[in-house]
Amino acid sequence: MKRFFFFASLFALGAALGCKAQPAQQLPEASLSRRIEIMVRSQYNIPEGFTIALGVRTPSQLPGYDALPVSIGHNGKATVVDFLISSDNKTLARLEKFDLAGDPLFSIPVAGRPIRGNPNAKVTVVSFDDLQCPYCGRMHQTLFPATLERYQDKVRFIYKDNPLVEIHPWALRAAIDANCLAAQNSDAYWQFVDYVHAHGQEVTGSTRDLAKSSDALDRIARQQGESGKLNPVQLDACLAHQDATQVQDSMKEAQALHIEGAPMLFVDGERINGAVPEADVWAVIDRALRAAGVEPPPAPAMPSTPAEPQKPGE
C-alpha cells in the first residue's frame, strides 16, 4: 500500500576509480561529467526516464572536497541532491545532515485529536491511518486491544488521517465522518474507527459502488452518534457538509514526513513502516519508554509447550 516515492533514502557512497583507468584528474570535463552521471544512476537505481544535470562546482566545508549539486528531473520536476567530489576527481561522496531540532517527526501536531490510553503518558504513538487500507486494519488489530492492554497508562495512542485517495475511493469520506464524531465525542470516534477497520468489506460492498459506500459510512457514523448520545443535528450537518480541510491538513503533514503509504507509526518520533508484527511494535515502544525513564511492562510469558504423551511402557 505504498505510493511511489523516488528518494526513500540516500546513503553515503565512495566511488574510487579502477587502477587501470585513465587518471581522473586528466579526464576531459565531458568524460568526468559522464562518469558522475553513470555512478549516480547505478548507485541509486535511477530509472531511464529521469534526467541528470550537474550544477556548478563550488568549495565545500570539507577539506579536499568540492560541493557538487546534481539535479535529477522527471516530467518537468527536479530534485537537487548535494554531492561532494574530491579535489583530485577520484571520489564522489554523498553526506547527509539531519535536523535534530526542527525535523517534523519530532513535532507531529496532535492537539485536539482523540486519545486512547493515558492522555498524560510520557510516550506517544501516532499512527497515520487509512480506514480503507487492509494493512491499516491489521495494524489497528495489533494496537487494540493487545498493545493498549499491555501498556495500560504508560502510552497514549493518537490517529492522524492519511487516506490514500488514489487507490481507496471511500477512505477520505471515512476520515471526514470519523472527525465529525470526534468533534463531539472521542469515544464515538474510536468506536467508529474500530468498526470500519473490522468491517471494510461491508462498506465496500459487493458492487463496489462509491455512493453506496458513502451511505454506509454515514449510516455507521449516525449509529455511533446515537449510541454515544451525540447531538444528531450537529452530526448530520457535519456529515452532509463533508469538509475535508482537517483531513487535507493531516495529509500535508504526512507528505512533510515523507510518508508514502499506510499505515505509518511514530513512537515518540521513531518510525514504524507498515503492518509489522506485534513484537516489533512492542520493541519500539519499550525503547521509547526506557528513554523516557519509564520501565516497560515485563515481557509476556511464552506459552509452554505441552509434553508429549508417553507411549505405553515408557
C-alpha positions as CSV (number, residue, x, y, z in Angstrom):
1,M,0.0,0.0,0.0
2,K,2.7,2.4,-0.9
3,R,2.6,5.4,-3.2
4,F,5.7,5.9,-5.4
5,F,8.4,7.9,-3.6
6,F,11.6,8.1,-5.5
7,F,14.1,9.1,-2.9
8,A,13.2,6.9,0.0
9,S,16.8,7.2,1.3
10,L,20.2,8.2,0.1
11,F,23.3,6.5,1.6
12,A,26.9,7.7,1.7
13,L,29.0,6.3,-1.2
14,G,32.6,6.3,-2.3
15,A,33.5,5.6,-5.9
16,A,37.2,5.2,-6.4
17,L,38.2,4.7,-10.0
18,G,39.9,1.5,-11.0
19,C,43.7,1.3,-11.1
20,K,43.7,0.7,-14.9
21,A,41.6,3.7,-15.7
22,Q,43.0,6.9,-17.0
23,P,43.9,9.2,-14.1
24,A,40.7,11.1,-13.2
25,Q,42.3,14.5,-13.0
26,Q,43.3,14.2,-16.6
27,L,39.8,13.3,-17.8
28,P,38.1,15.9,-20.1
29,E,35.3,17.7,-18.4
30,A,32.7,15.9,-20.5
31,S,34.1,12.5,-19.6
32,L,34.2,13.3,-15.9
33,S,30.6,14.5,-16.1
34,R,29.5,11.3,-17.8
35,R,31.2,9.2,-15.2
36,I,29.5,11.1,-12.4
37,E,26.1,10.6,-14.2
38,I,26.7,6.9,-14.6
39,M,27.8,6.5,-11.0
40,V,24.7,8.3,-9.6
41,R,22.4,6.3,-11.9
42,S,23.9,3.0,-10.9
43,Q,24.2,3.6,-7.2
44,Y,20.6,4.9,-6.7
45,N,18.9,2.8,-9.4
46,I,17.6,5.9,-11.2
47,P,15.1,4.9,-14.0
48,E,15.9,5.7,-17.6
49,G,13.3,8.3,-18.0
50,F,14.9,10.6,-15.4
51,T,17.4,13.2,-16.4
52,I,20.6,14.1,-14.5
53,A,22.3,17.5,-14.7
54,L,25.4,18.6,-12.9
55,G,25.4,22.0,-11.2
56,V,28.3,24.4,-10.6
57,R,31.1,23.0,-8.5
58,T,32.0,25.2,-5.5
59,P,34.3,24.9,-2.5
60,S,32.9,22.9,0.4
61,Q,33.5,23.0,4.2
62,L,35.2,19.6,4.0
63,P,38.9,19.8,3.2
64,G,39.8,18.2,-0.1
65,Y,36.3,18.1,-1.4
66,D,34.2,20.5,-3.5
67,A,30.4,20.7,-3.4
68,L,28.6,19.4,-6.5
69,P,24.8,19.8,-6.8
70,V,23.2,17.2,-9.0
71,S,19.7,17.8,-10.4
72,I,17.5,14.8,-11.0
73,G,14.5,15.5,-13.1
74,H,11.3,13.9,-14.3
75,N,8.2,15.3,-16.0
76,G,9.2,18.9,-15.6
77,K,10.1,18.5,-11.9
78,A,13.5,18.3,-10.4
79,T,15.2,17.4,-7.1
80,V,18.6,18.7,-6.3
81,V,20.9,16.4,-4.4
82,D,24.1,17.7,-2.9
83,F,27.2,15.6,-3.5
84,L,30.9,16.0,-2.7
85,I,33.6,15.4,-5.2
86,S,37.3,15.2,-4.2
87,S,39.7,17.8,-5.5
88,D,41.6,15.1,-7.5
89,N,38.3,14.0,-9.1
90,K,38.7,10.4,-7.8
91,T,35.9,10.2,-5.3
92,L,32.3,11.1,-5.3
93,A,30.5,11.1,-2.0
94,R,27.1,11.8,-0.5
95,L,26.9,13.1,3.0
96,E,23.6,13.9,4.8
97,K,22.8,16.3,7.6
98,F,19.9,15.7,9.9
99,D,18.0,18.4,11.7
100,L,17.8,17.3,15.3
101,A,15.9,20.4,16.4
102,G,13.4,21.1,13.5
103,D,12.6,17.8,11.8
104,P,8.8,17.4,11.7
105,L,8.9,13.8,13.1
106,F,9.7,15.3,16.5
107,S,6.8,17.7,16.5
108,I,3.8,16.0,14.9
109,P,0.7,18.1,15.8
110,V,-1.7,16.1,17.9
111,A,-3.7,18.9,19.7
112,G,-7.4,18.2,19.6
113,R,-7.0,14.6,18.3
114,P,-8.9,11.8,20.1
115,I,-6.6,9.9,22.5
116,R,-6.6,6.3,23.7
117,G,-4.7,5.4,26.8
118,N,-3.3,7.9,29.3
119,P,-3.5,11.5,28.0
120,N,-0.6,12.4,30.2
121,A,1.6,9.4,29.2
122,K,5.3,10.1,28.5
123,V,5.3,8.1,25.3
124,T,3.0,8.9,22.3
125,V,2.2,6.5,19.4
126,V,1.0,8.4,16.4
127,S,-0.5,6.4,13.5
128,F,-1.1,7.9,10.1
129,D,-4.1,5.8,9.2
130,D,-6.3,5.0,6.2
131,L,-9.7,3.5,7.1
132,Q,-10.0,1.6,3.8
133,C,-6.5,0.1,4.0
134,P,-6.4,-3.6,4.9
135,Y,-2.9,-3.3,6.3
136,C,-4.0,-0.4,8.5
137,G,-6.8,-2.7,9.7
138,R,-4.2,-5.3,10.6
139,M,-2.1,-2.7,12.5
140,H,-5.2,-1.5,14.2
141,Q,-5.8,-5.0,15.5
142,T,-2.2,-5.1,16.7
143,L,-2.7,-1.9,18.7
144,F,-6.2,-2.6,20.1
145,P,-6.7,-4.3,22.4
146,A,-3.5,-6.2,22.9
147,T,-1.0,-3.3,22.8
148,L,-3.2,-0.9,24.8
149,E,-3.8,-3.6,27.4
150,R,-0.1,-4.4,27.7
151,Y,1.0,-0.8,28.3
152,Q,-2.1,0.5,30.2
153,D,-1.4,4.1,31.3
154,K,2.2,4.2,30.1
155,V,1.4,5.1,26.5
156,R,-1.2,7.2,24.6
157,F,-2.3,6.4,21.1
158,I,-3.4,9.1,18.5
159,Y,-4.5,8.6,14.9
160,K,-3.9,11.1,12.1
161,D,-5.6,10.9,8.7
162,N,-3.7,9.8,5.6
163,P,-6.3,8.4,3.2
164,L,-4.6,7.0,0.0
165,V,-7.3,8.5,-2.2
166,E,-5.7,7.3,-5.5
167,I,-6.4,3.6,-4.6
168,H,-9.0,3.8,-1.8
169,P,-12.1,5.7,-3.0
170,W,-14.1,5.9,0.2
171,A,-11.2,6.4,2.6
172,L,-11.5,10.2,2.5
173,R,-15.2,10.2,3.4
174,A,-14.5,7.7,6.2
175,A,-11.8,10.1,7.7
176,I,-14.2,13.0,7.5
177,D,-17.1,11.1,9.1
178,A,-14.7,9.9,11.9
179,N,-13.7,13.5,12.5
180,C,-17.4,14.6,12.6
181,L,-17.8,12.2,15.5
182,A,-14.5,13.3,17.2
183,A,-15.8,16.9,17.2
184,Q,-18.4,15.8,19.8
185,N,-17.0,12.7,21.5
186,S,-13.7,10.9,21.4
187,D,-15.2,7.5,22.4
188,A,-17.6,7.7,19.4
189,Y,-14.6,8.4,17.1
190,W,-12.7,5.3,18.3
191,Q,-15.8,3.1,18.1
192,F,-16.3,4.2,14.5
193,V,-12.6,3.5,13.7
194,D,-12.8,0.1,15.4
195,Y,-15.9,-0.8,13.4
196,V,-14.8,0.4,10.0
197,H,-11.4,-1.3,10.3
198,A,-13.1,-4.5,11.2
199,H,-15.9,-4.3,8.5
200,G,-14.2,-2.8,5.5
201,Q,-15.8,-5.3,3.1
202,E,-19.2,-4.3,4.4
203,V,-18.5,-0.7,3.5
204,T,-17.1,-1.6,0.1
205,G,-20.0,-3.8,-0.8
206,S,-20.2,-6.5,-3.4
207,T,-20.8,-3.9,-6.2
208,R,-18.1,-1.5,-5.1
209,D,-20.5,1.4,-5.6
210,L,-18.9,4.5,-4.1
211,A,-22.3,6.1,-3.4
212,K,-23.4,3.0,-1.5
213,S,-20.1,3.0,0.4
214,S,-20.7,6.7,1.3
215,D,-24.2,5.9,2.5
216,A,-22.9,3.0,4.6
217,L,-20.3,5.2,6.3
218,D,-22.8,7.9,7.1
219,R,-25.2,5.2,8.5
220,I,-22.4,3.8,10.7
221,A,-21.5,7.2,11.9
222,R,-25.1,8.0,12.8
223,Q,-25.3,4.7,14.7
224,Q,-22.2,5.6,16.7
225,G,-23.6,9.1,17.3
226,E,-26.9,7.7,18.6
227,S,-25.0,5.2,20.8
228,G,-22.9,8.0,22.2
229,K,-25.8,10.4,22.6
230,L,-24.3,12.9,20.3
231,N,-26.2,15.9,19.0
232,P,-27.9,14.5,15.9
233,V,-28.5,17.8,14.2
234,Q,-24.8,18.8,14.5
235,L,-23.7,15.4,13.4
236,D,-26.0,15.4,10.3
237,A,-24.8,18.8,9.3
238,C,-21.2,17.8,9.6
239,L,-21.8,14.6,7.6
240,A,-23.6,16.5,4.9
241,H,-21.0,19.2,4.6
242,Q,-18.1,16.8,4.1
243,D,-15.5,19.4,5.0
244,A,-12.1,17.9,4.0
245,T,-9.9,20.7,5.4
246,Q,-8.8,18.8,8.5
247,V,-8.0,15.6,6.6
248,Q,-6.1,17.5,3.9
249,D,-4.0,19.3,6.6
250,S,-3.1,15.9,8.0
251,M,-2.2,14.6,4.6
252,K,0.1,17.6,4.1
253,E,1.8,16.6,7.4
254,A,2.2,13.1,6.0
255,Q,3.9,14.5,2.9
256,A,6.3,16.6,5.1
257,L,7.2,13.4,6.9
258,H,7.9,11.6,3.6
259,I,5.1,9.1,4.3
260,E,4.2,7.3,1.1
261,G,1.9,4.6,2.3
262,A,-0.2,3.4,5.2
263,P,0.0,2.5,8.0
264,M,2.9,4.6,9.3
265,L,3.5,4.8,13.0
266,F,5.7,7.2,15.0
267,V,6.6,6.2,18.6
268,D,8.0,9.5,20.0
269,G,9.4,10.1,16.6
270,E,10.7,6.6,15.8
271,R,9.2,5.4,12.6
272,I,7.4,2.0,12.1
273,N,6.7,1.4,8.5
274,G,3.8,-0.8,7.6
275,A,1.9,-3.5,9.5
276,V,4.7,-5.1,11.3
277,P,4.4,-8.0,13.9
278,E,3.2,-7.2,17.4
279,A,6.6,-8.0,18.9
280,D,8.3,-5.4,16.7
281,V,5.9,-2.7,17.7
282,W,6.4,-3.5,21.4
283,A,10.2,-3.4,21.0
284,V,10.0,0.2,19.7
285,I,7.6,1.2,22.5
286,D,9.8,-0.4,25.1
287,R,12.8,1.6,23.7
288,A,10.8,4.8,23.9
289,L,9.7,4.1,27.5
290,R,13.2,3.5,28.7
291,A,14.4,6.7,27.1
292,A,11.6,8.5,28.9
293,G,12.7,6.9,32.2
294,V,9.7,4.5,32.4
295,E,10.3,0.8,32.9
296,P,8.3,-1.2,30.3
297,P,6.0,-4.0,31.5
298,P,7.6,-7.4,31.7
299,A,7.6,-9.4,28.5
300,P,4.6,-11.7,28.3
301,A,5.3,-15.3,29.3
302,M,5.7,-17.6,26.3
303,P,3.1,-20.4,26.2
304,S,4.5,-23.6,27.5
305,T,4.8,-26.5,25.1
306,P,2.7,-29.4,26.3
307,A,4.6,-32.5,27.0
308,E,4.2,-35.3,24.5
309,P,2.1,-38.1,25.9
310,Q,4.2,-41.1,26.8
311,K,3.7,-44.3,25.0
312,P,2.6,-47.3,26.9
313,G,5.5,-48.9,28.7
314,E,7.7,-45.7,28.7
